[in-house]
């Protein structure tokens, strides 16, 4: 997977390098170029590009890129500062939130990660995306009852989406609650 991602990033760099000179002066180009550099592991050049992008304008994407580079350098506190700033302008930026969680996990602060996620979900309870991420986190941290509540909230946020019912059925199945899993799937099928 890492090799495939690196190949795609190298291809992206080749395409970007062939862009017209006028395009290369845009912030959108710089951010795309930085993403490709990060993907190929060219950290020093990516760092210069991210600094340049942030100097032009502190977009959510440039802040996430800064967070990625700081995370890679194990500068977790400063990574969180950039990522939290990205969330201020884009509260449902899952990449930023995932990276914030990863900074805490890297420092073996699972409780702090859980609390930060709880805050994010409390601020946007009607976000299916955040509720699903929260449910996944809770399952990973062996809190299936709380995960079910998050999946129910995700379903309420996006009643026509099949994602939360499928995940709920999978959770029930993994816990040997076959009748509950079947009921969840039956409800999903009858809704179609």
MDTraj code that builds the backbone (N, CA, C; nanometers):
import mdtraj as md
import numpy as np

residues = "UNK UNK UNK UNK UNK UNK UNK UNK UNK UNK UNK UNK UNK UNK UNK UNK UNK UNK UNK UNK UNK UNK UNK UNK UNK UNK UNK UNK UNK UNK UNK UNK UNK UNK UNK UNK UNK UNK UNK UNK UNK UNK UNK UNK UNK UNK UNK UNK UNK UNK UNK UNK UNK UNK UNK UNK UNK UNK UNK UNK UNK UNK UNK UNK UNK UNK UNK UNK UNK UNK UNK UNK UNK UNK UNK UNK UNK UNK UNK UNK UNK UNK UNK UNK UNK UNK UNK UNK UNK UNK UNK UNK UNK UNK UNK UNK UNK UNK UNK UNK UNK UNK UNK UNK UNK UNK UNK UNK UNK UNK UNK UNK UNK UNK UNK UNK UNK UNK UNK UNK UNK UNK UNK UNK UNK UNK UNK UNK UNK UNK UNK UNK UNK UNK UNK UNK UNK UNK UNK UNK UNK UNK UNK UNK UNK UNK UNK UNK UNK UNK UNK UNK UNK UNK UNK UNK UNK UNK UNK UNK UNK UNK UNK UNK UNK UNK UNK UNK UNK UNK UNK UNK UNK UNK UNK UNK UNK UNK UNK UNK UNK UNK UNK UNK UNK UNK UNK UNK UNK UNK UNK UNK".split()
xyz = np.array([
    [0.0820, -0.1200, 0.0000],
    [0.0000, 0.0000, 0.0000],
    [0.0864, 0.1265, 0.0000],
    [0.1917, 0.1257, 0.0826],
    [0.2791, 0.2430, 0.0888],
    [0.3491, 0.2651, -0.0451],
    [0.3908, 0.1557, -0.1106],
    [0.4562, 0.1696, -0.2410],
    [0.3597, 0.2242, -0.3448],
    [0.2372, 0.1763, -0.3429],
    [0.1365, 0.2248, -0.4370],
    [0.1089, 0.3726, -0.4137],
    [0.0958, 0.4112, -0.2877],
    [0.0721, 0.5520, -0.2553],
    [0.1894, 0.6382, -0.3006],
    [0.3109, 0.5906, -0.2791],
    [0.4295, 0.6666, -0.3207],
    [0.4345, 0.6791, -0.4724],
    [0.3971, 0.5723, -0.5445],
    [0.3942, 0.5790, -0.6907],
    [0.2923, 0.6813, -0.7392],
    [0.1756, 0.6823, -0.6753],
    [0.0730, 0.7809, -0.7125],
    [0.1219, 0.9222, -0.6843],
    [0.1912, 0.9414, -0.5719],
    [0.2435, 1.0738, -0.5374],
    [0.3498, 1.1163, -0.6382],
    [0.4357, 1.0230, -0.6803],
    [0.5377, 1.0564, -0.7815],
    [0.4722, 1.0942, -0.9136],
    [0.3686, 1.0205, -0.9505],
    [0.2959, 1.0524, -1.0735],
    [0.2319, 1.1900, -1.0616],
    [0.1739, 1.2180, -0.9455],
    [0.1133, 1.3499, -0.9234],
    [0.2181, 1.4600, -0.9368],
    [0.3378, 1.4368, -0.8827],
    [0.4453, 1.5361, -0.8948],
    [0.4817, 1.5595, -1.0413],
    [0.4879, 1.4528, -1.1192],
    [0.5210, 1.4676, -1.2614],
    [0.4147, 1.5502, -1.3332],
    [0.2890, 1.5223, -1.3029],
    [0.1801, 1.5983, -1.3656],
    [0.1869, 1.7451, -1.3222],
    [0.2078, 1.7669, -1.1937],
    [0.2144, 1.9042, -1.1428],
    [0.3338, 1.9794, -1.1998],
    [0.4456, 1.9111, -1.2146],
    [0.5645, 1.9767, -1.2713],
    [0.5423, 2.0200, -1.4149],
    [0.4502, 1.9548, -1.4851],
    [0.4204, 1.9902, -1.6240],
    [0.3167, 2.1023, -1.6350],
    [0.2686, 2.1523, -1.5227],
    [0.1667, 2.2586, -1.5240],
    [0.2267, 2.3885, -1.5784],
    [0.1418, 2.4723, -1.6365],
    [0.1896, 2.6025, -1.6847],
    [0.2458, 2.6863, -1.5691],
    [0.3403, 2.7723, -1.6011],
    [0.4072, 2.8550, -1.4997],
    [0.3072, 2.9394, -1.4209],
    [0.2047, 2.9901, -1.4857],
    [0.1059, 3.0734, -1.4163],
    [0.0327, 2.9925, -1.3098],
    [0.0025, 2.8663, -1.3398],
    [-0.0659, 2.7805, -1.2428],
    [0.0228, 2.7522, -1.1220],
    [0.1517, 2.7447, -1.1464],
    [0.2454, 2.7111, -1.0384],
    [0.2562, 2.8215, -0.9335],
    [0.2028, 2.9375, -0.9651],
    [0.2069, 3.0487, -0.8688],
    [0.0806, 3.0562, -0.7828],
    [-0.0115, 2.9635, -0.8019],
    [-0.1368, 2.9677, -0.7257],
    [-0.1243, 2.8879, -0.5956],
    [-0.2054, 2.9252, -0.5001],
    [-0.2078, 2.8545, -0.3723],
    [-0.2582, 2.7118, -0.3915],
    [-0.3556, 2.6924, -0.4789],
    [-0.4085, 2.5581, -0.5042],
    [-0.2982, 2.4659, -0.5571],
    [-0.2164, 2.5177, -0.6485],
    [-0.1044, 2.4383, -0.6997],
    [-0.0076, 2.4047, -0.5872],
    [0.0265, 2.5040, -0.5080],
    [0.1237, 2.4844, -0.4004],
    [0.0750, 2.3766, -0.3021],
    [-0.0518, 2.3814, -0.2675],
    [-0.1064, 2.2827, -0.1746],
    [-0.1056, 2.1431, -0.2378],
    [-0.1441, 2.1328, -0.3637],
    [-0.1406, 2.0026, -0.4328],
    [0.0032, 1.9511, -0.4421],
    [0.0957, 2.0396, -0.4731],
    [0.2370, 2.0028, -0.4835],
    [0.2895, 1.9551, -0.3480],
    [0.2513, 2.0255, -0.2431],
    [0.2939, 1.9850, -0.1086],
    [0.2402, 1.8463, -0.0735],
    [0.1151, 1.8185, -0.1086],
    [0.0570, 1.6866, -0.0817],
    [0.1369, 1.5778, -0.1513],
    [0.1734, 1.6034, -0.2749],
    [0.2526, 1.5055, -0.3496],
    [0.3904, 1.4880, -0.2865],
    [0.4522, 1.5980, -0.2448],
    [0.5835, 1.5892, -0.1797],
    [0.5756, 1.5103, -0.0492],
    [0.4712, 1.5350, 0.0268],
    [0.4521, 1.4595, 0.1516],
    [0.4360, 1.3118, 0.1190],
    [0.3598, 1.2825, 0.0148],
    [0.3372, 1.1439, -0.0258],
    [0.4624, 1.0720, -0.0708],
    [0.5579, 1.1447, -0.1275],
    [0.6830, 1.0821, -0.1711],
    [0.7885, 1.0818, -0.0613],
    [0.7575, 1.1474, 0.0503],
    [0.8537, 1.1507, 0.1611],
    [0.9590, 1.2593, 0.1477],
    [0.9378, 1.3516, 0.0574],
    [1.0333, 1.4617, 0.0396],
    [1.0005, 1.5713, 0.1414],
    [1.0374, 1.5438, 0.2650],
    [0.9946, 1.6243, 0.3791],
    [1.0522, 1.7649, 0.3761],
    [1.1804, 1.7801, 0.3462],
    [1.2423, 1.9135, 0.3490],
    [1.1771, 2.0060, 0.2467],
    [1.1571, 1.9547, 0.1249],
    [1.0938, 2.0377, 0.0219],
    [0.9467, 2.0639, 0.0571],
    [0.8799, 1.9632, 0.1133],
    [0.7400, 1.9812, 0.1553],
    [0.7324, 2.0869, 0.2649],
    [0.8264, 2.0850, 0.3583],
    [0.8276, 2.1830, 0.4672],
    [0.8372, 2.3248, 0.4112],
    [0.9268, 2.3452, 0.3121],
    [0.9395, 2.4777, 0.2500],
    [0.8081, 2.5180, 0.1834],
    [0.7467, 2.4235, 0.1123],
    [0.6210, 2.4527, 0.0435],
    [0.5073, 2.4824, 0.1395],
    [0.4992, 2.4082, 0.2491],
    [0.3941, 2.4321, 0.3482],
    [0.4137, 2.5680, 0.4138],
    [0.5364, 2.6008, 0.4468],
    [0.5637, 2.7332, 0.5049],
    [0.5232, 2.8442, 0.4084],
    [0.5504, 2.8226, 0.2809],
    [0.5127, 2.9205, 0.1788],
    [0.3605, 2.9320, 0.1696],
    [0.2913, 2.8194, 0.1729],
    [0.1450, 2.8206, 0.1657],
    [0.0854, 2.8906, 0.2871],
    [0.1391, 2.8610, 0.4048],
    [0.0880, 2.9244, 0.5269],
    [0.1134, 3.0748, 0.5268],
    [0.2232, 3.1161, 0.4687],
    [0.2529, 3.2598, 0.4600],
    [0.1540, 3.3295, 0.3663],
    [0.1098, 3.2584, 0.2635],
    [0.0131, 3.3157, 0.1689],
    [-0.1252, 3.3232, 0.2322],
    [-0.1683, 3.2120, 0.2937],
    [-0.2993, 3.2074, 0.3581],
    [-0.3103, 3.0796, 0.4398],
    [-0.3576, 3.0907, 0.5597],
    [-0.3697, 2.9741, 0.6485],
    [-0.4993, 2.9000, 0.6192],
    [-0.4966, 2.8263, 0.5092],
    [-0.6133, 2.7458, 0.4745],
    [-0.6147, 2.6201, 0.5610],
    [-0.7298, 2.5588, 0.5675],
    [-0.7446, 2.4354, 0.6435],
    [-0.6478, 2.3287, 0.5913],
    [-0.6382, 2.3164, 0.4605],
    [-0.5513, 2.2143, 0.4016],
    [-0.4040, 2.2414, 0.4313],
    [-0.3615, 2.3675, 0.4226],
    [-0.2220, 2.4000, 0.4536],
    [-0.1922, 2.3720, 0.6005],
    [-0.2870, 2.3994, 0.6876],
    [-0.2691, 2.3710, 0.8301],
    [-0.2617, 2.2206, 0.8562],
    [-0.3412, 2.1426, 0.7850],
    [-0.3335, 1.9972, 0.7994],
    [-0.1970, 1.9479, 0.7505],
    [-0.1502, 2.0016, 0.6390],
    [-0.0180, 1.9628, 0.5905],
    [0.0899, 1.9965, 0.6928],
    [0.0787, 2.1118, 0.7554],
    [0.1729, 2.1487, 0.8613],
    [0.1648, 2.0475, 0.9756],
    [0.0431, 2.0091, 1.0115],
    [0.0242, 1.9101, 1.1165],
    [0.0859, 1.7751, 1.0801],
    [0.0716, 1.7355, 0.9555],
    [0.1301, 1.6087, 0.9095],
    [0.2822, 1.6126, 0.9242],
    [0.3421, 1.7207, 0.8800],
    [0.4884, 1.7306, 0.8865],
    [0.5376, 1.7384, 1.0310],
    [0.4651, 1.8107, 1.1136],
    [0.5047, 1.8189, 1.2554],
    [0.4849, 1.6835, 1.3249],
    [0.3790, 1.6134, 1.2887],
    [0.3573, 1.4791, 1.3432],
    [0.4736, 1.3878, 1.3039],
    [0.5115, 1.3924, 1.1765],
    [0.6216, 1.3086, 1.1287],
    [0.7521, 1.3395, 1.2018],
    [0.7669, 1.4656, 1.2430],
    [0.8865, 1.5068, 1.3178],
    [0.8707, 1.4833, 1.4676],
    [0.7608, 1.4213, 1.5060],
    [0.7271, 1.3925, 1.6464],
    [0.7143, 1.5197, 1.7311],
    [0.6750, 1.6281, 1.6664],
    [0.6469, 1.7539, 1.7356],
    [0.4957, 1.7599, 1.7560],
    [0.4471, 1.6744, 1.8455],
    [0.3039, 1.6515, 1.8594],
    [0.2278, 1.7740, 1.9086],
    [0.2846, 1.8476, 2.0020],
    [0.2137, 1.9648, 2.0559],
    [0.1924, 2.0694, 1.9470],
    [0.2952, 2.0975, 1.8687],
    [0.2801, 2.1975, 1.7622],
    [0.1928, 2.1446, 1.6487],
    [0.1958, 2.0140, 1.6270],
    [0.1057, 1.9558, 1.5271],
    [-0.0386, 1.9813, 1.5681],
    [-0.0670, 1.9586, 1.6961],
    [-0.2049, 1.9807, 1.7448],
    [-0.2471, 2.1261, 1.7292],
    [-0.1552, 2.2196, 1.7510],
    [-0.1901, 2.3620, 1.7359],
    [-0.2386, 2.3879, 1.5931],
    [-0.1640, 2.3408, 1.4944],
    [-0.2037, 2.3613, 1.3546],
    [-0.3340, 2.2896, 1.3227],
    [-0.3467, 2.1678, 1.3711],
    [-0.4662, 2.0888, 1.3410],
    [-0.5910, 2.1457, 1.4080],
    [-0.5751, 2.1951, 1.5297],
    [-0.6889, 2.2597, 1.5974],
    [-0.7307, 2.3857, 1.5215],
    [-0.6330, 2.4587, 1.4684],
    [-0.6652, 2.5779, 1.3900],
    [-0.7395, 2.5394, 1.2620],
    [-0.7014, 2.4281, 1.2019],
    [-0.7724, 2.3794, 1.0831],
    [-0.9171, 2.3459, 1.1176],
    [-0.9379, 2.2862, 1.2353],
    [-1.0747, 2.2511, 1.2767],
    [-1.1604, 2.3739, 1.3053],
    [-1.0982, 2.4833, 1.3452],
    [-1.1772, 2.6056, 1.3698],
    [-1.2455, 2.6523, 1.2426],
    [-1.1764, 2.6434, 1.1307],
    [-1.2369, 2.6890, 1.0059],
    [-1.3147, 2.5784, 0.9346],
    [-1.2866, 2.4542, 0.9700],
    [-1.3523, 2.3403, 0.9056],
    [-1.3778, 2.2332, 1.0124],
    [-1.4834, 2.2511, 1.0941],
    [-1.5060, 2.1650, 1.2111],
    [-1.5252, 2.0164, 1.1819],
    [-1.5554, 1.9815, 1.0581],
    [-1.5745, 1.8407, 1.0249],
    [-1.4581, 1.7850, 0.9431],
    [-1.3435, 1.8509, 0.9521],
    [-1.2248, 1.8053, 0.8798],
    [-1.1731, 1.6794, 0.9492],
    [-1.2108, 1.5662, 0.8942],
    [-1.1779, 1.4389, 0.9572],
    [-1.0273, 1.4132, 0.9574],
    [-0.9583, 1.4571, 0.8539],
    [-0.8120, 1.4385, 0.8519],
    [-0.7477, 1.5083, 0.9707],
    [-0.7911, 1.6300, 0.9977],
    [-0.7343, 1.7043, 1.1112],
    [-0.7662, 1.6345, 1.2418],
    [-0.8897, 1.5915, 1.2573],
    [-0.9302, 1.5262, 1.3821],
    [-0.8569, 1.3931, 1.4018],
    [-0.8453, 1.3154, 1.2955],
    [-0.7734, 1.1877, 1.3039],
    [-0.6283, 1.2118, 1.3452],
    [-0.5665, 1.3122, 1.2865],
    [-0.4268, 1.3416, 1.3215],
    [-0.4135, 1.3893, 1.4660],
    [-0.5083, 1.4678, 1.5121],
    [-0.5051, 1.5099, 1.6529],
    [-0.5096, 1.3867, 1.7430],
    [-0.6000, 1.2964, 1.7119],
    [-0.6117, 1.1725, 1.7895],
    [-0.4797, 1.0957, 1.7838],
    [-0.4210, 1.0865, 1.6655],
    [-0.2951, 1.0136, 1.6506],
    [-0.1819, 1.0771, 1.7310],
    [-0.1837, 1.2103, 1.7450],
    [-0.0786, 1.2735, 1.8256],
    [-0.0894, 1.2297, 1.9710],
    [-0.2121, 1.2219, 2.0202],
    [-0.2315, 1.1766, 2.1580],
    [-0.1936, 1.0295, 2.1738],
    [-0.2345, 0.9475, 2.0786],
    [-0.2027, 0.8051, 2.0847],
    [-0.0513, 0.7848, 2.0803],
    [0.0170, 0.8609, 1.9961],
    [0.1632, 0.8494, 1.9876],
    [0.2296, 0.8812, 2.1210],
    [0.1634, 0.9661, 2.1996],
    [0.2162, 1.0014, 2.3317],
    [0.1544, 0.9156, 2.4424],
    [0.0849, 0.8090, 2.4003],
    [0.0209, 0.7163, 2.4948],
    [-0.0790, 0.7875, 2.5861],
    [-0.1535, 0.8813, 2.5280],
    [-0.2554, 0.9575, 2.6000],
    [-0.3935, 0.9267, 2.5397],
    [-0.4330, 0.8013, 2.5496],
    [-0.5596, 0.7574, 2.4915],
    [-0.6769, 0.8309, 2.5562],
    [-0.6689, 0.8566, 2.6852],
    [-0.7760, 0.9296, 2.7530],
    [-0.7942, 1.0694, 2.6965],
    [-0.6838, 1.1375, 2.6696],
    [-0.6916, 1.2716, 2.6101],
    [-0.7494, 1.2644, 2.4688],
    [-0.7110, 1.1609, 2.3938],
    [-0.7661, 1.1435, 2.2589],
    [-0.9165, 1.1209, 2.2653],
    [-0.9584, 1.0370, 2.3587],
    [-1.1009, 1.0086, 2.3746],
    [-1.1772, 1.1358, 2.4113],
    [-1.1223, 1.2136, 2.5014],
    [-1.1884, 1.3374, 2.5432],
    [-1.1974, 1.4371, 2.4278],
    [-1.0917, 1.4468, 2.3476],
    [-1.0940, 1.5408, 2.2342],
    [-1.2000, 1.4978, 2.1325],
    [-1.2092, 1.3685, 2.1099],
    [-1.3126, 1.3190, 2.0192],
    [-1.4516, 1.3460, 2.0748],
    [-1.4682, 1.3233, 2.2044],
    [-1.5975, 1.3483, 2.2684],
    [-1.6379, 1.4955, 2.2488],
    [-1.5422, 1.5863, 2.2639],
    [-1.5703, 1.7291, 2.2445],
    [-1.6117, 1.7580, 2.1004],
    [-1.5396, 1.6995, 2.0056],
    [-1.5707, 1.7234, 1.8643],
    [-1.7118, 1.6771, 1.8309],
    [-1.7491, 1.5608, 1.8818],
    [-1.8826, 1.5068, 1.8555],
    [-1.9895, 1.5906, 1.9264],
    [-1.9599, 1.6363, 2.0474],
    [-2.0559, 1.7193, 2.1208],
    [-2.0803, 1.8522, 2.0482],
    [-1.9782, 1.9046, 1.9829],
    [-1.9928, 2.0309, 1.9098],
    [-2.0730, 2.0141, 1.7812],
    [-2.0689, 1.8939, 1.7235],
    [-2.1395, 1.8680, 1.5980],
    [-2.2124, 1.7336, 1.6060],
    [-2.3138, 1.7253, 1.6924],
    [-2.3806, 1.5959, 1.7139],
    [-2.4558, 1.5444, 1.5918],
    [-2.4852, 1.6307, 1.4970],
    [-2.5598, 1.5888, 1.3784],
    [-2.4699, 1.5546, 1.2603],
    [-2.3418, 1.5356, 1.2878],
    [-2.2491, 1.4981, 1.1820],
    [-2.2363, 1.3466, 1.1758],
    [-2.2851, 1.2888, 1.0677],
    [-2.2724, 1.1445, 1.0511],
    [-2.1253, 1.1041, 1.0504],
    [-2.0430, 1.1798, 0.9809],
    [-1.9001, 1.1475, 0.9703],
    [-1.8337, 1.1417, 1.1069],
    [-1.8575, 1.2425, 1.1885],
    [-1.7957, 1.2440, 1.3211],
    [-1.8522, 1.1336, 1.4101],
    [-1.9812, 1.1092, 1.4019],
    [-2.0416, 1.0035, 1.4826],
    [-1.9854, 0.8661, 1.4432],
    [-1.9644, 0.8448, 1.3147],
    [-1.9084, 0.7173, 1.2699],
    [-1.7646, 0.7006, 1.3173],
    [-1.6870, 0.8077, 1.3103],
    [-1.5487, 0.8009, 1.3591],
    [-1.5474, 0.7751, 1.5101],
    [-1.6354, 0.8417, 1.5814],
    [-1.6484, 0.8237, 1.7257],
    [-1.6860, 0.6782, 1.7570],
    [-1.7814, 0.6238, 1.6831],
    [-1.8223, 0.4844, 1.7046],
    [-1.7053, 0.3894, 1.6803],
    [-1.6318, 0.4130, 1.5746],
    [-1.5153, 0.3291, 1.5446],
    [-1.4125, 0.3364, 1.6576],
    [-1.3881, 0.4565, 1.7063],
    [-1.2946, 0.4755, 1.8172],
    [-1.3414, 0.3986, 1.9412],
    [-1.4700, 0.4084, 1.9690],
    [-1.5244, 0.3398, 2.0869],
    [-1.5144, 0.1883, 2.0744],
    [-1.5386, 0.1367, 1.9555],
    [-1.5239, -0.0074, 1.9340],
    [-1.3778, -0.0475, 1.9556],
    [-1.2867, 0.0293, 1.8966],
    [-1.1434, 0.0006, 1.9119],
    [-1.1015, 0.0030, 2.0589],
    [-1.1671, 0.0858, 2.1375],
    [-1.1316, 0.1002, 2.2786],
    [-1.2276, 0.0239, 2.3702],
    [-1.2886, -0.0784, 2.3115],
    [-1.3701, -0.1749, 2.3860],
    [-1.4844, -0.1115, 2.4659],
    [-1.5577, -0.0231, 2.3985],
    [-1.6759, 0.0392, 2.4574],
    [-1.7944, 0.0199, 2.3618],
    [-1.8351, -0.1049, 2.3412],
    [-1.9378, -0.1318, 2.2399],
    [-2.0730, -0.0677, 2.2689],
    [-2.1115, -0.0554, 2.3952],
    [-2.2410, 0.0058, 2.4250],
    [-2.2422, 0.1529, 2.3861],
    [-2.1330, 0.2221, 2.4141],
    [-2.1225, 0.3628, 2.3737],
    [-2.1150, 0.3739, 2.2212],
    [-2.0477, 0.2775, 2.1580],
    [-2.0383, 0.2772, 2.0117],
    [-2.1768, 0.2636, 1.9494],
    [-2.2609, 0.1802, 2.0087],
    [-2.3983, 0.1659, 1.9579],
    [-2.4732, 0.2991, 1.9637],
    [-2.4529, 0.3738, 2.0719],
    [-2.5171, 0.5057, 2.0829],
    [-2.4680, 0.5993, 1.9727],
    [-2.3387, 0.5949, 1.9456],
    [-2.2827, 0.6790, 1.8391],
    [-2.3377, 0.6367, 1.7027],
    [-2.3519, 0.5064, 1.6808],
    [-2.4087, 0.4591, 1.5540],
    [-2.5548, 0.5000, 1.5406],
    [-2.6281, 0.4986, 1.6513],
    [-2.7675, 0.5455, 1.6484],
    [-2.7731, 0.6943, 1.6161],
    [-2.6804, 0.7708, 1.6719],
    [-2.6749, 0.9147, 1.6422],
    [-2.6378, 0.9379, 1.4960],
    [-2.5475, 0.8557, 1.4420],
    [-2.5109, 0.8675, 1.3005],
    [-2.6315, 0.8369, 1.2121],
    [-2.7073, 0.7357, 1.2515],
    [-2.8268, 0.6998, 1.1743],
    [-2.9298, 0.8124, 1.1793],
    [-2.9444, 0.8750, 1.2968],
    [-3.0374, 0.9875, 1.3091],
    [-2.9907, 1.1064, 1.2256],
    [-2.8598, 1.1249, 1.2162],
    [-2.8046, 1.2368, 1.1394],
    [-2.8205, 1.2155, 0.9888],
    [-2.8143, 1.0894, 0.9472],
    [-2.8258, 1.0576, 0.8043],
    [-2.9126, 0.9325, 0.7892],
    [-3.0443, 0.9485, 0.8046],
    [-3.1339, 0.8322, 0.8071],
    [-3.1340, 0.7491, 0.6788],
    [-3.0968, 0.8073, 0.5670],
    [-3.0989, 0.7330, 0.4403],
    [-2.9663, 0.6619, 0.4124],
    [-2.8667, 0.6867, 0.4935],
    [-2.7363, 0.6233, 0.4749],
    [-2.7385, 0.4800, 0.5269],
    [-2.6735, 0.3922, 0.4541],
    [-2.6658, 0.2516, 0.4958],
    [-2.5452, 0.2254, 0.5854],
    [-2.4578, 0.3206, 0.5998],
    [-2.3328, 0.2968, 0.6710],
    [-2.3536, 0.2601, 0.8169],
    [-2.4256, 0.3417, 0.8909],
    [-2.4403, 0.3143, 1.0341],
    [-2.5164, 0.1839, 1.0606],
    [-2.6241, 0.1520, 0.9876],
    [-2.6880, 0.0227, 1.0128],
    [-2.5966, -0.0965, 0.9823],
    [-2.5175, -0.0854, 0.8770],
    [-2.4246, -0.1942, 0.8447],
    [-2.3199, -0.2112, 0.9541],
    [-2.2673, -0.0988, 1.0024],
    [-2.1681, -0.1062, 1.1097],
    [-2.2301, -0.1588, 1.2388],
    [-2.3526, -0.1173, 1.2666],
    [-2.4211, -0.1669, 1.3865],
    [-2.4430, -0.3175, 1.3761],
    [-2.4833, -0.3646, 1.2584],
    [-2.5022, -0.5081, 1.2392],
    [-2.3689, -0.5813, 1.2554],
    [-2.2624, -0.5240, 1.2032],
    [-2.1303, -0.5846, 1.2186],
    [-2.0868, -0.5914, 1.3635],
    [-2.1153, -0.4863, 1.4386],
    [-2.0830, -0.4843, 1.5812],
    [-2.1631, -0.5915, 1.6544],
    [-2.2931, -0.5984, 1.6253],
    [-2.3768, -0.7007, 1.6886],
    [-2.3254, -0.8402, 1.6549],
    [-2.2936, -0.8622, 1.5288],
    [-2.2444, -0.9929, 1.4852],
    [-2.1148, -1.0294, 1.5579],
    [-2.0223, -0.9313, 1.5690],
    [-1.8930, -0.9590, 1.6338],
    [-1.9092, -0.9943, 1.7816],
    [-2.0214, -0.9523, 1.8380],
    [-2.0461, -0.9816, 1.9793],
    [-2.1414, -1.0993, 1.9972],
    [-2.1700, -1.1688, 1.8896],
    [-2.2556, -1.2857, 1.8981],
    [-2.4029, -1.2528, 1.9114],
    [-2.4409, -1.1289, 1.8861],
    [-2.5819, -1.0883, 1.8950],
    [-2.6436, -1.1023, 1.7554],
    [-2.6588, -1.2256, 1.7145],
    [-2.6995, -1.2538, 1.5775],
    [-2.8401, -1.2048, 1.5463],
    [-2.9318, -1.2180, 1.6415],
    [-3.0687, -1.1724, 1.6181],
    [-3.0730, -1.0201, 1.5998],
    [-2.9949, -0.9482, 1.6816],
    [-2.9883, -0.8018, 1.6670],
    [-2.9282, -0.7645, 1.5317],
    [-2.8244, -0.8361, 1.4904],
    [-2.7616, -0.8094, 1.3604],
    [-2.8619, -0.8342, 1.2475],
    [-2.9344, -0.9439, 1.2562],
    [-3.0339, -0.9763, 1.1547],
    [-3.1429, -0.8698, 1.1495],
    [-3.1891, -0.8254, 1.2662],
    [-3.2932, -0.7227, 1.2718],
    [-3.2438, -0.5929, 1.2051],
    [-3.1212, -0.5560, 1.2356],
    [-3.0624, -0.4341, 1.1772],
    [-3.0581, -0.4460, 1.0240],
    [-3.0148, -0.5609, 0.9754],
    [-3.0054, -0.5805, 0.8310],
    [-3.1431, -0.5882, 0.7660],
    [-3.2382, -0.6517, 0.8345],
    [-3.3753, -0.6559, 0.7815],
    [-3.4343, -0.5164, 0.7680],
    [-3.4117, -0.4331, 0.8703],
    [-3.4612, -0.2952, 0.8641],
    [-3.3973, -0.2189, 0.7485],
    [-3.2705, -0.2434, 0.7285],
    [-3.2001, -0.1771, 0.6194],
    [-3.2570, -0.2208, 0.4844],
    [-3.2801, -0.3495, 0.4693],
    [-3.3316, -0.4017, 0.3427],
    [-3.4745, -0.3554, 0.3177],
    [-3.5553, -0.3459, 0.4231],
    [-3.6945, -0.3023, 0.4032],
    [-3.7024, -0.1531, 0.3731],
    [-3.6008, -0.0786, 0.4076],
    [-3.5991, 0.0645, 0.3795],
    [-3.5675, 0.0923, 0.2331],
    [-3.5095, -0.0034, 0.1659],
    [-3.4683, 0.0157, 0.0267],
    [-3.5834, 0.0142, -0.0663],
])
top = md.Topology()
chain = top.add_chain()
for i, resn in enumerate(residues, 1):
    res = top.add_residue(resn, chain, resSeq=i)
    for name in ("N", "CA", "C"):
        top.add_atom(name, md.element.get_by_symbol(name[0]), res)
traj = md.Trajectory(xyz[None], top)
